[in-house]
């Protein structure tokens, strides 16, 4: 790869969008360099961390990180309105994003080989969608008495879809949804709060949702009723708007492929049904858990099928996988605020106790997102605390069997920096711990008493104080050498004083902070 100015890809963050595992080809680099040369001189990324120097980089912050400016700071907001961002640069970023999506698609497909673990039907009733997670308890007696849902003489549902097209299945599923709402007293919109009022939509079968590394088209999706009412078939949905999705196939022999499609892509398979069956999947960072490969939609299984539809359409968002500690913008579905419930231990040895402190952080910008479905799924944001300070929030899914807590490790390092006589020399070379939550939630909760399940992962959130540039944003050979000298000295301090050895010295775990090299811990 030819040498190019790293500032073209530097975005004044700990990590940048350019910090991807996907290599740049000559064509894309040349295009970015050409755009950079044609862009307005005042709009390039700063040579020092812009977000830490607002007085020098107000134009840059207003244009690239608009949420970083306080609502009460009209100077930056006014400047943001007057800035004319070159359209050529925007087009280049869009085309680069699409090119990267194609490459990441192949990359993710190769990572999705994962054994599938089967679960029982009772798992859905007792752990995934029990009555406690539904707006009202599922009334089996009322369902059996409803002539729109159940045929007592044949012990089967009424009015099956005439063909397995997405449109026909959408109508059938929404008919079941509406009937379930009627018999449970949820037909009136007043009785159903907006976040818990969803229906099925098939527009994604023709026009795939945006906002993902992979360009895929799920057959049918569950979305908010308000979103469905406000959009038509010509508009493209976003993945953030989707709560659940349905995939369709007419052949049992294709079920193994369908399992893969659930995790990587959608299929549009048409055919005349002879006997409808279904499989229920739960996909998270730990892996895939599913019911038996084919459950017939008749007899008692139909009531389990209706329970699933009832939960997907009317249960609270957190009951179907959404994080209640993350606030979502009602229009864009972008995360806007994260809450951390930090547990503080009493310093009094005679009266040990713990206190839970609620800390809220406004999201300024997403600066790193792992494209891998299974595993840590690390995401990193620049956030702003209640006092207006800019911090870094790291969110990841950790194996429960891991013996080392990153929170404990950071606290140990910060203590060494304060206690050791030479610790002050490394204060700016290592991230400073602010707050954290060791276990936000666990992948084991939804799997309940299942014995055949993947290794448990729990979600951890950490807030750190230092923000820096990508390590490739050095401005001279002298600065480049100084950066790596700082890294070596920091590693020596960790090994000698803290008794910690950093096991992943990579380009993703180092950042440039003014004239210091910042070593990030994983």
N, C-alpha and C positions, 0 to 999 in steps of 0.2 A: 504494500500500500504506500503511495507516495506521501511525503511529508506535507502537512497542511497546518495552517495556523489553528491551534487548539481553541483560540478564543471564538472561532466561528461556532463551535459546538458548546462552548461554556455558557451556562445559564445561571450563574451566580447561586449555585445550590451545592449541598453536600454531594448529591448525585444529580445527574441531568438525564434528559430523555436520550441524549446521545450516548449515555453510559449504558449501552445495550450489548448483549452478547452477540448481536448480529453484526458481522463485519460490513464495512462500507466498501462499495466497489468504486472504481475510478470515475465512473459516470456520475454517481451521486455526489462524490466529493467535489468534482469539478463544478457540478451544478450549484452546490452550496457556496463554493468559493466565488463563483460568478455572481450569485445573488448578493453575497456579502459586499463585493466590490461596487455593485450598482446601488446598494442601499444608501440611505442618508447617513452621513457620517456620525450624526449624534445618536443613532439608534442602535449601535452595536453593543454587545454585552460588555460590561465593565471589566477592567483589568484587576480590580479588587472586589471583595465581596460587597455587592451593591446594597443588599438589604441591611448591612451593618453600617452603611455610610449614606443615609438618606439625603443629607445635605449636598452630596456630590452627584448622586445618581437618581434624582427625583424623576427625571424623564423616563429612565429605564425601568424603575420600579412601577411607575404608573402605567407603563405600556405592557410590561410582561407579568407583573404580579399586582394587579389592580386591587385585590382584597387586602393587600398589606397596608394600604393607607387607611388611617382612621377616618370614620365618618365625620369627625369634627375637624379634620384637617383639610380645608378647602383649597389650599395652595397646590397640593399634589393632585387632588381630584380635578381641579380646573385645568392643570397642565395636561392631565390624561385626556381631556376632551379635545384639547387643541393639537394633540399629536397625530400626525398623519402617518400611520404605519404603512410601509411600502407593500402594495398588494402582491408584488412579485415575490417577496419574502414569504408572505402567507401562503401563496400557491406552492412554493417549493416545499414548505413544511408539510402541507397537505399531501403532496405527491410522495414525499419521503415517508410519511406515516403510512400511506397505503402500501408502499413497497415493503416496508418493514412488517406490515400485517401479513403479507403473503409469505414472507420468510418465516415469521413466527408461527404461522399456521402449520407449515411442515415440521417445524421444530417441536411444537406442542404435540402434534400427532404422534411423533416418535416417542414421546414421554408418557403416553396414556396407556401403555400396556400394564394392566393392573388386575390381579385376580379378583373376581366378583364373589362377594360373600352373601349367601342366601339367608333370609329371615323368615319368621313365621307370620301368619295373619294376625295373631294376637299382639305382635309387636306394634302394628299400626294402631290398634284399639287402645292399648294400655300405655304406650310411650310416645308415639309420633303425634297422634291426634286423639288423645283421651278427652272425655267430656270437659275436663278442667281447662282445656285449651280452646274450647269452642265457645261462641257467644252464648249459647244455651245448650243444655245436654241434648245429644242426638236421640230423638224420640222414635225408637224402632216400631212401637205400636202404631203411631200416627202414620209412619211411612207405609206400613203394611195395609193400613186402612185407606190410603190415598189411591183412587182409581186412575190417577194420572201417572203413577209410578209403579204400581204392582198389580199383577194379575193373579188373584188367589187360586183360580182353577188350574192354571198352567205353572204356577210358581215361577214366574219370570217377569221381567220388566215389560212395559208397554211401549209401543211405537219405536222400535229400533230404527237406526238410520238406514235409509234405502241403499246407500253405497258409501264406501270408505273414502269419500272426498273430504278435504279439510272443511269446506263450507257446510256440508251435511253434518259432520261430526260436531262442528261448532254449534249449530242449531240444536242438535240433540243434547249436548252437554249443558247449554244454557237453559233448555227446557227443564232438565232435571234440576238445575240450580234454582230456577224460579219456583218450581213446585216445592222444593225443600224449604225455600224462603217462606212460602205461603203457610205450610203446615207448622213451621217453627215460629211464626209471628214476626218474620223479618221482612215482609213484603213492603212495608212502609219505609221509605228512605229515611224518615226521622228516626226509626228504630235502629238503623245501621249507620254508625259513624263512618266518615269517608275512608279512613285507612283500612276499614274492614268491609268494604263493598266492592267486590271484584266480579268480573265475568270473563268468559273465554272469547278469544279473538283469533282469526286465522289469517290476517293480513300479512303476517311475517312469513307465511309459506311462499309468497310471491316476491316480497321485498324484505330482505334480511335486516334485522335490527343493526343499528350503528353503535359505536362505543366499545368495540371489542377488538382484540388482536386478530380474531378469526372472523371471516365473513361467512356466516352460517345462517340457515333459514329454518327455524323450528316450525313444525306443522301448525300447532295451535299453542297459544300462550294465555296465561291468566294475567290480566292487567286491571288497574283501577277503573271503575265504571266511568268516572269523570274523564279519564284519559280517552276511553273508547267513545264517549259522547262528543269529545272535542276534536277527534281526528277522523279522517276518512281513509279509504284504501290507497289514495295517492300519497299519503304521508308516511314517512319512515319512523318506526318506533325506535327507542333506545333500549339497550339491554338493562339499564338501570330501572326501567319502568316495569320489567317483567318479574313476577313473583314465582311462577312455575311454568313448565311447558309440557306439551303432550306430543309424542311421536307415534306415527301410525305405520303399521305394516300388515299385510294380509297373509304372510307365509310364516309358519312356525320355524321353518328351516333357516330363516333370516334373523331369528332372535339374537344370536350372538353378535351379528352385525349391528342390530338395533341397540344393543347394550353399548357398543362403542359409539354409536351415533348420539346417544344421550349425553356422552361426555365430550364429544368433539364436533359433531355436525348433525344437521337435520336431514331428513329424507322425505321426498314426496312420492309415496307409493300408493297407487290406486287399485281398486279391485272390488269385486262383489263379495260381501261377507257371507260366510256360511255359519260361523259360530264365533261370537265375539269373546275375546279373552283380553286380560290386561296384566301388566306387571308394574309394580310400584317401586320407584328408585329413590334413594337418598344419596346425594353426592356432596361430599365436603372435602376438606383438606386431608382427611385420613384415608379416603377411598370411596368405593361404591358399595352400598348395601341395598339389596333388593329382595322382593318377595319371590316366591317360586316362579320359574320361567313363564308359566301361563296359568292364570286363574280365570275360570269361566265366569261370565257376567250372568249368573243365574243362581237360584237357590239362595243360600245365606251369603254367598260371595257378593251378590248385588248390593246388599246393605253396607258392606265394607267399602265397596266402590262409591256408594252415595255418601258415606262418611267422609271419604277423601275429597270429593267434590265440594261438600258442605264446608270443610275446613279450608280448602284453597280459596273459596269465594268469600267466606265470612269471618275466619279466625283472625286474630290480631297478627300484624306483620311479624312480630317476634316468634309467633308459633310456627311460622313457615320459613324461618331462617334469617330474618332481618335482625340486625343488632339494635337493641333498644337504647344503647348508650351512644349511638351515633344519630345526630339529627340530620334529616334529609330535607333539601329545599323542595317545597311542594310543586314547583313548576318544572325545574330542571332535573330533579332527583339526584342532584349532586350532594355529597356529604358536606355539611357546613360547620358542624361542631361535634367534638368528641368529649365525652365525660369519662374521667378516670376515678375509680373508687379505690383510693390508696389506703392501705391498712398501716397504721402507725402503732408501734409498740411503746409501752410506757418505759421510761428510763429508771423508774423506781424499782429496784430489785426486790423490795419487800412487798410491793403491791403490783405484780405483773398484770397488765391489762392491754387491750388493743382498742384502738379508735379508728373508725372508718371516716376518711375525709373525702368529700366530693370536690373534684377539681375539673373545671371546664376550660376547653381550649378551642378557639375559633380556627378553622382550617383556612390557611392562606393559599397553599399550592401543593399539589401532589408532585413529588420530585423523584420518586422511584416506585416501580410496581413490578413485581415478579410475574412473568407470564405463565408460570407453571401452575397447573391445576392442583395436583397433589403435592403435599410437602409444606414448607414453611409459609409460602405465599406472602412474602414480606412486602409491606408497603411503608413508605416514608413520606411524611408531610412536613412542610414548614407550617407552624401554628403560632398563634398569638395568645398569650395568657390574659388573665383579667386585668393585669397591670400594664398591658400593651407591649410586653417583651416578646421578641421573636425567639422561638425554640424549635426543636426538631422532635417529632413524634414518630416512633417506630412501632409498627404493628406486625406481629408474626405469630405463626402457629408452631409450637415447640413440642417435641416428643416428651411425654410425661416422664419417661425413663431417664431423661437427661439429668445428670447429677449436678450440673453447674447452672446456677441461675444468673442470668445476665444482670439482673438488678443487684443481686448480692455482690457480683464481681465489680460493678461500677461503684458501689458504695465502698468496697474495700480499697479500690484504687483512689477514690477521692479522699478517703481517710489517710492513706499513705502520703498523698500530696500535701495534706495539711500537717501531718505529724513529722515527716522526714525533713531534715535540715536542707536538703537540696530539692525538696518537692516543689517549691515555688517555681523552679526552672521549667517544670513540665505542666504547669497549670493550664497553659494554652495549647498543649500538645495532645491532650486527652479529653474526651467528652466529659462534661460535668453532669452528674445525675440530678434531676429535678424532682421527678415523681414517677410512679409506675404502678401497674396492677399486674400481679404475678399470674393470676388465672381469671380472665374475663369470662370465659366459657370453655366447655370441653366437648370434643366430638363424641365422647362416650355417653353423654346425657341422652341424646336422641335414640341411642341403640339399646338403652335399658338393660334387660336381663339376657340379651343374646349372648351365646357362648362363642359363636363364630363371627368375630368382628375384628377390624384392623387395629393396629397399635394406636393407643389413645394419644391425641394431641390436645393441648390446651392453648388458648389464645393469650398472648402476653403483650402488654403495651408499656412502652418506656418513653419518657420525655427527657431530652437532654438539652444542654444549654448552648453548645457551640454550633455555629453555621459557617461553612466555608465553601470555597470553590472546588471544582474538580481538580484533581492533582495535575492534570495535563495543562492547566492554565498558567504555568510558569512563564515569565516574561523574558528570561535570559538564561544562558548556560550557568551563570553564577547562582541564580536563584534555584535552578534545577538541582545543582549539587548541594546547595544549602538545605533544600527540602529533604533529600535523602540522608544527609547527615543528621538532621533532626529526627528522622524516623529511626535511625540506628541508635541514637542516644535514648530515645523514648523506649525502644525495645529493651535496651540494657537496664533502664530504670525499672521497667515492669518485671524483668527477670530477677534482678538483684534485690529490689526493695519490696516488691509486692508478691514475689514468687509466682508470677503468672507468665506463661509463654503464649504469645499470640500465634494461633495456628493457621491464619489465613491472611498472609500479607499479599494483597492483590490490589489492582487499580481501583476496585470498588470500595476498598477499605482504607483509603487515604484521601485527604482533602487538603486544600491550601487555604490557610487562614492568614491573610496579610503576609507577613514574612515567616510564619510558622508552618510547620507540617503537622497536620492533625491526623492522628491514628485512630481509626474507628474500630470498635470492638464488635465481634460477632459471637 
